[in-house]
Amino acid sequence: MAKAKAGKSIALYFGSFNPVHIGHLAIANYIAEFELVDEVWMVVSPQNPLKVKQSMLANLHRLQLVKIAIGEYKKIKPSKIEFDLPIPSYTFDTLKHLEQLHPGFSFTLVIGSDNLETFHKWKDYQRILDNYSLIVYPRPGFVGHKLLELSNIKLIDAPLMEISSTFIRSAIKSKKDIRHFLPPGVWDYIKEMHFYEK
């Protein structure tokens, strides 16, 4: 397990957040309040220019939605760190870059339990396991994984979240009023900008 470092303890929650919804915020809020971290950084993953998806909002729009969603809550912060890194971005490279920028900070990776199944396919996955702690939030249907036997991986007792950004986008395209699935202000911004309507 990685040794604790002086300074802030940061949980890094990566995602496309396309768009950010109450499920994302509930998980980040849970980790900020119930786990031994000082802050949760919501790291907005950049759009891969080689894999452009029509439904993927531009980087800065998704970042703005995350900023709106967080509001004045001080324990969660938006991060655009990967916007300035080479595409495609790899988690281990981002972690090393953050350590260079914040040498006194300790970073923990936040992933969903579904990602444990493919974690061995991640670039430099063993180096991540050797150098960082992981916080794993449960997905519906999760029954366990051998990686949870490692001392630096913790499965948290967070509420199960079945809301997905895919569902949100599909509902908006179908002209459904789903404002209560989104943090205050996010729905208004999406409607104002006519995002996901086509």
C-alpha positions, -999 to +999 in steps of 0.1 A: +000+000+000+013+035-009+026+054+021+006+084+032+020+118+022+019+151+040-007+175+027-042+170+014-057+136+007-076+137-027-100+112-041-100+113-079-133+105-095-128+103-133-156+104-158-170+118-190-199+133-170-220+135-202-239+149-185-232+149-147-263+137-128-274+132-092-259+097-092-224+111-098-229+137-071-243+113-046-212+091-049-188+120-047-207+134-017-206+101+001-168+097-004-162+133+007-182+128+039-177+092+049-142+084+037-108+097+050-102+122+023-100+160+024-115+165-011-130+147-041-119+160-075-142+152-103-119+148-133-136+154-165-122+131-192-115+148-225-132+139-258-109+117-279-107+135-313-102+101-330-135+088-315-159+117-318-194+108-306-222+130-317-238+128-282-206+138-264-206+175-254-175+196-258-150+194-230-157+229-216-194+224-216-191+192-196-167+209-172-192+238-168-220+214-160-198+198-133-191+232-118-228+241-118-236+207-102-210+211-074-221+247-065-207+260-033-199+226-017-162+229-008-153+193-005-158+185-042-139+203-069-140+201-107-108+192-125-098+197-162-063+183-157-066+158-185-076+185-210-039+195-213-025+159-214-019+138-245-049+120-260-058+093-252-052+100-215-042+072-193-049+071-155-014+063-144+000+092-164-025+115-150-017+104-115+020+110-120+013+144-135-008+154-105+019+143-081+043+166-099+019+195-097+010+187-060+040+170-044+025+172-009-008+156-018-019+120-015-041+107-044-066+079-043-084+065-073-122+061-073-137+035-096-170+016-100-171-021-091-177-028-128-142-015-136-126-042-115-135-068-141-114-050-167-088-033-145-061-058-156-065-043-191-057-008-180-024+007-191+001+003-162-025-012-140+001-030-118+019+003-112-014+018-101-020-010-077+016-008-064+015+030-058-020+041-050-051+032-030-085+026-047-120+034-035-145+012-052-182+021-052-207-008-058-227-012-089-260-031-090-254-068-093-218-067-080-209-099-062-172-094-054-138-096-070-104-110-061-088-076-062-107-066-031-084-089-012-056-063-016-052-040+015-051-008-006-085-014-022-116-006-003-152-014-013-174+013+002-209+010+015-223+038-008-259+037-020-264+018-053-269+042-082-287+029-113-290+063-131-268+066-162-258+094-184-270+073-214-305+072-198-304+110-192-294+117-229-321+094-242-348+109-220-339+144-231-340+134-268-374+119-261-385+153-247-390+140-211-388+164-182-362+147-160-351+178-141-350+159-108-324+134-121-300+163-124-284+187-099-299+221-096-289+244-124-277+216-147-311+210-161-315+247-168-282+249-186-289+219-207-323+232-217-309+267-224-282+253-247-305+226-262-280+199-254-289+162-262-321+171-281-311+155-314 
